[in-house]
Amino acid sequence: MPSTLNPYLNFRGSAREALEFYRSIFGGELSLNTFGEFHASEDPAEQDLIMHGQLETASGYVFMGSDTPTHMEYSKGVNDFSISISGEAVDEEELSGYFAGLSEGGEVQQPLAAAPWGASFGMLKDKFGISWLVNIAAPAA
């Protein structure tokens, strides 16, 4: 499977509502994972917030989104979206190269490393201020 590039929408406490709204319009399969499921936040108020949501439509559209934790900057209309690049472990060299290239002159916010969901994951802001997420699936067992 080739790697994919998708919009990644950020919200402050309304990711579930927004993604369910988009599903009501576009249809498709919606998967939602909370911060609590991955033990990804120590703040009890954030346990039920969406850490990662993904809507896949019959037309082939893929929307991804999450709630921005309170310890991270969030400014509606300014940093409420990212571009996500996702791929399989067999594409690790290619995807790691994208991460390295995009980070040149930019700011790595989370180094590309093992994530709680088993993939390698990293976040950065490129030299033009665009936010990028790179997710490399764990090798098949």
N, C-alpha and C positions, 0 to 999 in steps of 0.2 A: 504494500500500500504506500503510495507517495505521501510525502509530508503535506500538511494543509496550512493555510493561512486564513484566520478568521478574526472578525471584530470581537473584542472582549470588553463588555460594558461594566462599569463600576457604579455602585450605588451606595448610599448611606442608609442602610436599614430597610430598603424597599426592593431588594433583588428578587425575592420570592414573588412579590406582587407584580413586578415588571415582567419577569419571565413567564409567569402564568398569563399575563395580559397578551404577550407576544404569541404564546401558544394558542390563545383564543382566536387570534387573527390568522396566523399562518398554519395552525394545526401542528401535528408532529409529536415526537416523543420528547418529554422533558425529564431530565434527571437532575436532582438537587441533592447536594451534600452540605451539611452544616459544619461549622467550626468545631462543634462538640463531637461529631462523629470522628474527626481526625485529631482530637485533642490539640487543636491548633491555636487556641486562645485561652489565656488564664483568666480572662474577664468573664464572670458568670453571665453578665448581660449579653454577651456575644455568642453564647453556646448554640442558640437556635438560628443565628444569622447564617446566610448562605456563604460558604467558603468557595464553592464552585457549582455553577449551574450550567447545563448545556441543553439547548433545544435543537433537535435535528428534524427538519421538515421533509415531507415527501418530495418537495421540489429541489432538495439538495442544499438548502440554506442551513447554516449552522450559526447559532447565536450562543455566545458564552457570556457569563456574567457572575458577579459576586458582590457581596457587601464589603465595603472598605472598613477595616477595623478602626476603632477610634484613635489608635496610636499612629495611624498613617494619615498623611495629608489627603484631603478630599475637597475639591472645588468644582462644583457643578458647572459644566460647560468649559472647564479648563483641563482637568485631568480625570475626567470620568469615562475614559475609554483607553484601551490598549490594543495592540495588534498581537495576536497569539499565533505562534508557529508550533505545530504539533507533529510528531512523527514517531516511528517505531525505532527500536534499538538498532536495527540494521542501518538506519540513517544517522546514527549518533555522530559520526565524523562530520557529515554535512551540516547537521543542526548545530553542533558545537562550533563549527566554523562561522555560521551565521551569528551566533551569540558573540563570539570573539570580534568579528568584524563590526557588528553594530555597536559594541561597547567602546570601540576606538574613539577617543575624544568625548565620550559620554560618561555616564555615571552608572556603575553596577549597583543596583539596589539589593539584589540577592544573588550571590554567585551561583552558577550552574552546579548543582549538587543534589544528592539523594533527598527526596521529599517523602513525607509520611505516607503518601499513597503509592509508593514504590517506584515512581518515575524519577528521572533527573529533571530538575526545574530551576529556572533562573529568571530574574527580572532586571531590566535595565532601562535607562532613559538615554536615547542616542544624542549625539551632539546637536540635533535640531529640536530636542525637547519631546520627541515622540517616545511613548512608553511601549516596550516590547516584553512579551512573555515567551519563553521557550520551554517546551515540555517534551522530553524524550521518554517514551514508554519503557518500562522495565523489560529486559529480555524474557522471552517466553520460557516457561519452566520446562 
